């Protein structure tokens, strides 16, 4: 929080969103005025430029720039990206098949009533309710940016041109960066398109693992552990208070989330425990019994605000990147999975050129997996997605 003119101004997700909305309104007005001026000066009536901000429906914006192209060129000049991306195609195929199976299964479970309707709502409707705004937006920026960057690096490794890079905006909120490939991508062979497509989802999966592995290190950082809630009808009610700082449990000093978890993990039902807390700058020791069945005393505890924010960001970075990567592997145009599946016959044939067995397998695979069959699958996937979303709001 911030003190301004003697008043305390709380920095919350709502305040940040309001600030973004005000900034976006100013940008929208300035952009509209600029377009009107260009229309008056232009002889042919064109008001679009290759670079710059373009706003759609007053809500979304695409800011195209040439920034980042040099970095992509430098990183993408190494040819080992070609071999790596080709190996990623079969890995992505396996994940894609599993994703398609889970997608169909979850859709069947949705309409049979096995899973709640809320699971089919678009992710954006979960922001502010289930997903906290700031950690969620940070997670999306990381996921979308690195997903697109991976596409760009592999594309440059195959000497494909990149039109531009830029930012995706929603009401002024950065949702991530993008890499715009040239028409060469559409004209190149299926194997290369599959290689470029596979890089994005794998980047998201890698981010998922990095975030998951980083969480235990953050949980081990020294931080006061504060009681955030005391549950009713539990032993802690009337004894412990919200805001108490836990100093020790059964003489085990508590100075991080990890130490707190280690201290409570072996506590059993009806066990006598000793908790030392810091309240009003004084240490107090309280003894109580845990519940008969669960072995609980009925408190929720949290680390400092900074540690909690980092953990929330890492958690949602892992979850949203996993969702983003797996969703993009569905074999539905224009998702990456479409190009990955379409690359499989050519990839099999080129494993060993001139091999009769591989050529035969490639031919059979091509009869099963081709643009026509994948287009049919695309219609099925998108149809199920839209029907499921509509059903979730009923």
C-alpha positions in Angstrom: 0.0 0.0 0.0 1.1 3.6 -0.6 0.6 6.7 1.6 -0.4 9.8 -0.4 -1.2 13.2 1.1 -1.8 11.7 4.5 -4.2 9.1 3.2 -3.6 5.4 2.7 -4.3 4.3 -0.8 -4.6 0.6 -1.2 -3.0 -0.9 -4.3 -5.4 -3.6 -5.4 -6.1 -5.4 -8.6 -9.3 -3.3 -9.0 -7.4 -0.1 -8.7 -4.8 -1.3 -11.2 -7.6 -2.4 -13.7 -9.3 1.0 -13.3 -5.9 2.7 -14.1 -5.4 0.6 -17.2 -9.0 1.4 -18.3 -8.4 5.1 -18.0 -5.1 4.9 -19.9 -6.7 2.7 -22.5 -9.5 5.2 -23.0 -7.0 8.0 -23.6 -5.0 5.9 -26.0 -8.2 4.9 -27.9 -9.3 8.6 -28.3 -5.8 9.6 -29.4 -5.6 6.7 -31.9 -9.1 7.5 -33.3 -8.1 11.2 -33.7 -4.9 10.2 -35.5 -6.8 7.9 -37.9 -9.2 10.7 -38.8 -6.2 13.0 -39.5 -4.6 10.4 -41.7 -7.8 9.9 -43.6 -8.0 13.6 -44.4 -4.4 13.7 -45.6 -4.4 10.5 -47.5 -5.2 10.6 -51.2 -6.3 7.0 -51.4 -8.2 6.8 -48.1 -5.9 4.2 -46.5 -5.6 4.6 -42.8 -3.6 1.5 -41.8 0.2 1.2 -41.5 2.2 -2.0 -41.2 3.6 -0.8 -37.8 1.8 0.9 -34.9 -1.3 0.3 -32.9 -4.5 -1.1 -34.4 -7.6 -1.3 -32.2 -10.4 -3.8 -32.7 -14.0 -3.1 -31.4 -12.5 -0.6 -28.9 -11.5 -3.5 -26.7 -8.5 -5.2 -28.1 -5.3 -3.8 -29.6 -2.3 -5.1 -31.6 0.8 -3.0 -31.3 3.1 -4.0 -34.2 6.8 -3.0 -33.9 10.2 -4.1 -35.2 11.5 -4.4 -31.7 12.8 -7.9 -30.9 13.5 -8.9 -34.5 17.3 -8.6 -33.9 17.2 -10.8 -30.8 15.2 -13.5 -32.7 17.7 -13.3 -35.6 20.6 -13.7 -33.2 19.1 -16.6 -31.3 17.6 -18.3 -34.3 20.8 -18.3 -36.4 21.9 -21.6 -34.7 20.9 -24.5 -36.9 20.6 -27.0 -34.0 17.1 -25.5 -33.5 16.1 -27.4 -36.7 17.0 -30.8 -35.3 15.6 -30.1 -31.9 12.3 -28.9 -33.3 11.9 -32.0 -35.5 12.4 -34.2 -32.5 9.6 -32.2 -30.8 7.0 -33.2 -33.4 6.6 -36.8 -32.2 6.7 -35.6 -28.5 4.0 -33.1 -29.3 2.0 -35.7 -31.1 1.9 -38.0 -28.0 0.8 -35.0 -25.8 -1.7 -33.9 -28.4 -3.4 -37.4 -28.6 -3.7 -37.4 -24.8 -5.0 -33.9 -24.8 -7.6 -34.7 -27.4 -8.7 -37.8 -25.4 -9.0 -35.8 -22.2 -10.9 -33.1 -24.1 -13.5 -35.5 -25.4 -13.8 -37.3 -22.1 -14.3 -34.1 -20.1 -16.9 -32.9 -22.7 -18.8 -36.2 -22.2 -18.5 -35.8 -18.4 -19.8 -32.2 -18.7 -23.0 -33.1 -20.4 -23.5 -36.2 -18.2 -23.3 -34.0 -15.1 -20.1 -35.7 -13.8 -18.2 -32.4 -13.8 -19.5 -28.9 -12.9 -20.5 -26.5 -15.6 -17.9 -23.9 -14.4 -15.1 -26.0 -15.7 -16.1 -25.1 -19.3 -16.2 -21.4 -18.8 -13.6 -19.4 -20.7 -10.5 -18.7 -18.6 -11.1 -15.0 -18.7 -14.3 -15.4 -16.7 -12.2 -17.0 -13.9 -10.1 -13.9 -13.4 -10.9 -11.9 -10.3 -12.9 -14.9 -8.9 -10.7 -18.0 -9.0 -7.6 -16.5 -10.6 -6.2 -13.3 -9.0 -5.9 -10.5 -11.6 -2.2 -9.5 -11.3 -0.6 -12.9 -10.9 -2.9 -14.2 -13.7 -2.0 -11.4 -16.1 1.7 -11.9 -15.3 1.3 -15.6 -16.0 -0.4 -14.9 -19.3 2.2 -12.4 -20.4 5.0 -14.9 -19.7 3.2 -17.8 -21.4 2.1 -16.0 -24.5 5.4 -14.1 -25.0 7.7 -17.1 -24.7 5.3 -19.2 -26.7 5.5 -16.7 -29.6 9.2 -16.2 -29.1 9.8 -20.0 -29.5 7.9 -19.9 -32.8 10.0 -17.0 -34.0 13.3 -18.6 -33.1 12.6 -21.9 -34.9 11.1 -20.0 -37.9 14.4 -18.0 -38.2 16.4 -21.2 -37.9 14.6 -22.3 -41.1 15.3 -18.9 -42.7 11.6 -18.0 -42.7 11.0 -14.2 -42.6 9.2 -12.5 -39.7 7.0 -9.6 -40.5 6.9 -8.0 -37.1 6.7 -8.5 -33.3 4.5 -6.6 -31.0 2.1 -6.6 -28.0 -1.4 -8.0 -27.6 -3.6 -5.7 -25.5 -7.0 -6.1 -23.9 -8.4 -2.8 -22.5 -4.8 -1.6 -22.3 -3.7 -4.6 -20.3 -0.7 -6.3 -21.9 -1.6 -9.9 -22.6 1.7 -10.9 -24.1 3.9 -10.4 -27.1 3.5 -12.0 -30.5 5.6 -12.9 -33.5 4.0 -12.4 -36.9 5.4 -14.8 -39.5 5.4 -14.0 -43.2 3.5 -15.8 -45.9 6.5 -18.0 -46.4 5.3 -20.1 -43.5 2.1 -21.0 -45.4 4.1 -21.9 -48.5 6.8 -24.1 -46.9 6.5 -27.8 -46.5 4.4 -29.5 -43.8 7.4 -30.8 -41.9 8.9 -27.3 -41.3 5.5 -25.9 -40.4 5.1 -28.7 -37.9 8.6 -28.0 -36.5 7.8 -24.3 -36.0 4.4 -25.1 -34.5 5.8 -27.6 -32.0 8.2 -25.0 -30.4 5.4 -22.9 -28.8 3.5 -25.5 -26.8 6.8 -27.1 -25.7 8.0 -23.7 -24.4 4.8 -23.5 -22.3 5.4 -27.0 -20.9 9.0 -26.0 -20.0 7.7 -22.9 -18.2 5.3 -25.1 -16.3 8.1 -27.3 -15.0 10.4 -24.3 -14.2 7.5 -22.6 -12.2 6.7 -25.9 -10.3 10.4 -26.5 -9.4 10.8 -22.9 -8.3 7.9 -22.9 -5.8 9.7 -25.0 -3.0 12.7 -22.6 -3.1 10.3 -19.6 -2.6 8.5 -21.5 0.2 11.9 -21.9 2.0 12.6 -18.2 2.0 12.5 -16.7 5.5 9.1 -15.0 6.2 6.8 -14.5 9.2 3.9 -16.9 9.1 0.7 -15.1 10.1 -2.7 -16.6 10.9 -5.0 -15.4 8.2 -8.2 -17.1 9.4 -9.5 -18.9 12.5 -12.3 -21.4 11.7 -15.4 -21.7 13.8 -16.0 -24.8 16.0 -12.4 -25.7 16.0 -9.9 -25.8 19.0 -8.2 -22.6 17.9 -11.5 -20.5 18.1 -11.3 -18.0 21.0 -7.6 -19.0 21.6 -5.7 -17.9 18.5 -6.5 -14.7 16.6 -6.3 -13.5 13.0 -3.0 -11.6 12.7 -1.1 -13.7 15.3 2.4 -14.5 14.0 3.3 -18.2 14.6 6.7 -18.3 16.3 7.0 -22.0 17.0 5.0 -25.3 17.0 6.0 -28.0 19.5 9.3 -26.0 19.9 10.0 -26.1 16.2 10.8 -22.6 15.1 8.6 -21.3 12.3 10.4 -18.9 9.9 9.1 -20.0 6.5 6.2 -21.9 4.8 8.4 -24.9 4.5 9.2 -25.0 8.3 5.4 -24.5 9.0 4.5 -27.4 6.7 7.2 -29.6 8.3 6.0 -28.8 11.8 2.3 -29.7 11.1 2.6 -32.6 8.7 3.0 -35.3 11.4 0.5 -33.9 13.9 -2.1 -36.6 14.7 -5.8 -36.5 15.8 -6.3 -35.8 19.5 -2.7 -34.8 19.9 -1.6 -32.1 22.4 0.3 -29.4 20.7 2.1 -26.3 21.9 2.0 -23.1 19.8 4.0 -20.0 20.6 2.7 -16.9 18.9 3.7 -13.2 18.7 0.8 -10.9 19.6 1.1 -7.2 20.3 5.0 -7.6 20.3 4.7 -10.3 23.1 5.3 -14.0 22.9 2.5 -16.2 24.2 2.5 -20.0 24.4 -0.8 -21.8 24.0 -1.5 -25.5 24.4 -4.5 -27.2 22.7 -5.7 -30.5 21.4 -6.3 -31.3 17.7 -9.6 -32.5 16.4 -10.6 -36.2 16.8 -10.8 -37.1 13.1 -8.7 -34.7 11.0 -6.0 -33.8 13.5 -6.6 -30.0 13.0 -6.9 -27.0 15.2 -8.7 -24.8 12.6 -6.4 -22.1 11.4 -5.2 -20.9 8.0 -1.7 -19.3 7.8 0.1 -17.4 5.1 3.6 -15.9 4.5 4.4 -12.2 3.9 2.6 -10.4 1.1 5.6 -10.5 -1.2 6.2 -14.2 -0.7 2.5 -14.9 -1.2 2.4 -12.8 -4.4 5.5 -14.7 -5.8 3.9 -18.1 -5.0 0.6 -17.1 -6.5 2.4 -15.9 -9.7 4.4 -19.1 -9.9 1.4 -21.3 -9.3 -0.8 -19.6 -12.0 2.2 -19.4 -14.3 2.5 -23.1 -14.1 -1.2 -23.8 -14.4 -2.0 -21.3 -17.2 1.1 -22.4 -19.2 0.1 -26.0 -18.9 -3.4 -25.1 -20.1 -2.1 -22.9 -22.9 0.4 -25.5 -24.1 -2.1 -28.4 -24.1 -4.9 -26.4 -25.6 -2.6 -25.3 -28.5 -1.8 -29.0 -29.2 -5.5 -29.8 -30.1 -5.5 -30.7 -33.8 -7.8 -27.8 -34.8 -6.9 -25.0 -37.2 -5.5 -22.5 -36.4 -3.9 -24.1 -33.3 -0.4 -25.6 -33.4 -1.7 -29.1 -33.1 -3.1 -28.9 -36.7 0.3 -28.3 -38.2 2.0 -30.8 -36.0 -0.4 -33.6 -37.0 -0.2 -32.6 -40.6 3.6 -32.9 -40.5 3.7 -36.5 -39.3 3.4 -38.3 -42.7 6.3 -36.2 -44.2 8.4 -36.6 -41.0 8.0 -40.4 -41.2 8.9 -40.5 -44.9 12.1 -38.4 -44.3 13.4 -40.5 -41.5 15.2 -42.5 -44.0 14.7 -41.5 -47.6 14.2 -44.3 -50.1 13.1 -46.8 -47.4 10.2 -48.8 -48.7 8.7 -49.6 -45.3 8.8 -46.0 -44.1 7.3 -44.8 -47.4 4.5 -47.3 -47.0 3.8 -46.2 -43.4 4.0 -42.6 -44.5 1.4 -43.2 -47.3 -1.0 -45.0 -44.9 -0.6 -42.2 -42.4 -1.2 -39.6 -45.0 -4.5 -41.3 -45.9 -5.5 -40.9 -42.3 -3.9 -37.6 -41.4 -4.3 -34.9 -44.1 -5.7 -31.4 -44.4 -9.2 -32.7 -45.2 -9.4 -35.1 -42.2 -7.8 -32.4 -39.9 -10.3 -29.8 -41.1 -13.1 -32.2 -40.1 -11.5 -32.7 -36.7 -11.2 -28.9 -36.4 -14.9 -28.4 -36.9 -15.6 -31.1 -34.3 -13.3 -29.6 -31.7 -14.4 -26.0 -32.1 -18.0 -27.2 -32.2 -17.6 -29.0 -28.9 -15.8 -26.0 -27.4 -18.5 -23.5 -28.3 -21.4 -25.8 -27.3 -19.6 -26.5 -24.0 -19.1 -22.8 -23.3 -22.7 -22.0 -24.1 -23.9 -24.9 -21.8 -21.7 -23.6 -19.0 -23.7 -20.4 -18.9 -27.1 -22.0 -18.9 
